[in-house]
Amino acid sequence: MIVRKSEAEWKGNLREGSGRVKLGSGAFEGPYGFRSRFESGPGTNPEELIAAAHAGCYSMALSAGLSKSGHAPTRVHTAAKVQLEQTGDSFTITRIDLETEAEVPGIDDAAFQQHAEAAKKGCPVSKALAGPQIHLKARLVR
């Protein structure tokens, strides 16, 4: 079993407080706050980190599936957009849009689309985030 960890600390109230998030690997440590989450202030936020995790996981899952079928990609690039909306008195992640493009020698678009959908369903982060709708736009680059 592989266990990954990160940590976050928040000081103060919601609006004026501030926090720091740190990845267990040490690859990133930085601030987050009310403005970076709900407005457009400096720092990161949980939804941005979820988007990065999902984009990375999806790209690896698509590469693995394509490679397993004999169509190793030369490049897979994925962007993820996580939508945070107020629902009543709280906020909810309501949707995730994945947009990927890949350079894959020797594959047709129909087969590529099947691999793209399979990666969306099979990526461990997709499985963990099964609550919100996850939408995918996949483009094969030639």
N, C-alpha and C positions, 0 to 999 in steps of 0.2 A: 504494500500500500504506500502510495506517495502522498505526503502531506505538505502543503504549501501554506505559508502564513504571511500575513501582513498585519499592521497595527495602525490604529488611529487614536488620536487624543484630541478632545475638544475642551476648551476652556471658556467659561462665561455663558451668557444666555444665547439664544438662537441668533438674534439679529446683530448684536455687537460682538459676540464671541468669535473665536478663531480656533482653527485646528491644524494639525499636521498629520499627514499620512506617510507611512513608511513601508516599503515592500520588504519582505523578509530576506530577499536576495541582496538587498542594498542597491539595486539598480535604480531606484527612484525614492526620493524623499522630498516632500514639498507641502506647502500650505494649502488649506482649503477654508472656505468660509461661506457665509450666507450669500454674499455678492457673487462669488464664483459658482455657486450652485443655482441660485434663483434669479440672478441678474446677469451681468457680464463683467464681473470683477476679476482681478488677478487670482491665480491659483487654480487648482484642479477641483474635482468634485466626484462623488461616487459614481454618477452616471457616465462620466467621461472614462473613468477607470473600467467600468463594466463594458463600455464600447470597445476600449482597447483590448480587453481580455477576449471579448467575443470575436473581434476581427482577427486577432492572432490565432485563436483556436480554430476558427472556421477555415482560415487559409491553410493551416497545417492539415486539417481533416480533408479538405478538398485535394491537396497535394498527395496525401496518403492514398486516398481512393483512386485517383487518377493513376498514380504510380503502380498500385496493385494490379490495375487492369492493363498495364503495359503502355500507358500514355503519360510518362513522367513529364510534368510541366517544366518549362524553363522559368516561369514566373507566375505567381499568384498574388494579386493585390486586392485587399478587401478593406472597405470603409464601413463602419457601423455607426448608425445614428440612434441614440436612445432617447425616446420621448418621455419626459416627466410632466405629468399634468395634475392639476389640482382636481380632486374628486371629492366634493363635500368639504370636510374640514381637514383632509389630509392630501398627501401627494402619492401618486401611483405611476410606476413605469407602465405605460399603456401599449407601447409599440417599440419594436426594434427593426430598423431597416438595414439590411446587409446589401452592399453593392460590391460585387467582385468582378474582376476581369483577370483572365488568365491566358498565357501563351502556352498552347499545348500542341506540339507537333503530332500530325497524323490522327486527329480526332474530328468527327463531325459535330455539328451543333447539337443535334438530338442526344447523342451520347454524353456530350459535355453537360447539357442541362440535367440529365439523369444523375450524373455525378455531383453536380452542384446541389440538387435537392437532397440527395443522400447525405452529403456533408452537413447540410443545415440540420437535418434530423439526428445525425450521429455525433456531431461535435459535442464533447462533454459540457461546454459552457451553454450551448443551445439547450441541452437537456436540463441543466440547472435553472435556466431561465424560461422554462416552458410555460410560465404563467402569462407573460405578455405575448401578443401576436408577434411573430418574427417574420418579416417580409424580406424577400431576397430578389435582387436583380442581378443576374449573372450575364457577363458578356465575354465571349470568346474572341481573343485578339489574334489576328493573323498577320 
